[in-house]
Amino acid sequence: MSSQEPMWYCHECNSEMRPLMVPDPVCASCRGSFVEKMENPSDDPREFHRGGTGADGLGIDPFLLVLQGLMDRGMSPRRPSSPRPNATPGFSFQVRSGSNGPATISIGGSRTLGNDSGGDGDRIPTLSENGEDGQPSIAGPLMAHYLMALLGGRGTGDIFGDAAQSGRMGDYVFNQEALDQIITQLMEQSNTSRPVPATEEIMQNLPKDVLIEGSSMLEKDCAVCKEQFKLETEDPAEQVVVTLPCKHPFHETCIMPWLKSSGTCPVCRHQLVPQPEHHTPPRDSPNTGSRPSSPSQPRGSRPRSPGRESDTGFLSSLFGMIGSGSSSNRESRNARHNRSNSNPENSSSSSRNIDRHLPGGWDELD
Amino acid sequence: MTSISSRRLAKELAEIHSEGCPVGIELVKADDFTCWWFTIEVMGESLYQGEKFTLQFRFDSGYPISSPAVQFVVTDGKQAPIHPHVYSNGHICASILGNEWSPVLSVVAVCVTLQSMLASCKEKQRPVDNDRYIRHAPDNPKKTQFHYDDDTV
């Protein structure tokens, strides 16, 4: 990875950076030309300033030295560090991660954070709150961000283990990949538009008929297994027919597993329990049974695609997911508006059951 | 005892063999009740004229209560159609494969739907979040909770 290339050291402003090649290397911070590539840990230019008591010989790689340099400057602004011949101390470094190209982060220096050269109006309070005696300073939490950005970009596993390797550490992400992963995870967990199963009570109360000779049912098919109802079956359970309120008949053994995942009629999508808005068939065309294409256009506030264009949609569905309160509000609102709903109380309690079997849910495959 | 899924799939397969597939759809293989392949091409005038895509269905034991895992095959030189709802890894963002799946639908019905999805495409392009999605997409498209916000294509 490119960020493993050695940093350069500026002897003029004591910063570690990647120089600007114009075409000779100059310091990215102070534009000084007295810069040195830190290729050889045993000949670290910083030792010259520190008096040779550095990490030499401890087997710590140059990156750690860079980190140490950052800590020295950023975390302990009150401690006078190495002599600064230049009046605009500061440094910058680049983080390369993924395909986003290098991001240059500058800390200190005349045009960056925490320096007194700007007027008060230009200052960012959280960054300069520790500022004293004109030293560059940076608040701890922010420094943590920078450090993590560095770590993430570098993808090093040897310092913080796998966490750093995957670009994630605790609640932090520090590269695009890790952020993608989290968003993907959230999308998979998001259940804002998943079907709501029918309640036990609803299922028990459905009219059940045992097929008898001469029943008009015998001419019909079960739309789930696509087989005609018949009297002679291996399994006597297949002679029990359940008729949904929309008059569509099914084998009991066929429809019950479905209702446990979605409280709708498979044929016409009649709702036995209120479904997320996403699912609601258009009121004016209740019979959309084999409508195989896209879902009905939403009215109003359906959460929009998180993974696609809309950030606000993502946030709202995220919050909808986390805040069960808002989600159940939505459902009860749904319930009130839906005349076909027979049991709003039960439905909102069962709708929070995340572990239920989902249609389109993932069972063992292969 | 044969499972509901294999009984239902056997019935669908028998119908495909006896009645054939709709125009533009051909069965490639259905050696068992876990994985079937079809080719689909769009008939008539469309952006996909002359292109033929391979569609893979994977069934679990919950079929048809649970939806099949449907995606375009993108191995062995096969490619997914360039379409706003089809990711370059072959995954398809279509509501009937997820939330709007119904056991009334069948393998052939899904083929026909996807065929018409392609037929009505107005501009060949990948989904806007294609790169992001395919980087971390699960192997099985059913593990992805797609959000369907576009009914026009």
Interface residues (C-beta under 8 A of the other chain):
Chain A: E177 D180 Q181 I183 T184 M187 E188 Q189 S190 N191 S193 R194 P195 A223 V224 C225 K226 E227 E234 D235 T253 C254 P257 W258 S261 T264 P266 V267 R269 H278 H279 G289 S290 P292 S293 S294 P295 S296 Q297 R302 P303 R304 S305 P306 G307 R308 E309 S310 G313 S317 H357 L358 P359 G360 G361 W362 D363 E364 L365 D366
Chain B: M1 I4 R7 R8 K11 E12 T34 C35 R58 F59 D60 S61 G62 P64 I65 S66 S67 A69 A94 S95 I96 L97 G98 N99 E100 W101 S102 P103 V104 L105 S106 A109 V110 V112 T113 S116 M117 P127 V128 D129 R132 Y133 R135 H136 A137 P138 N140 K142 K143 T144 Q145 F146 H147 Y148 D149 D150 D151 V153
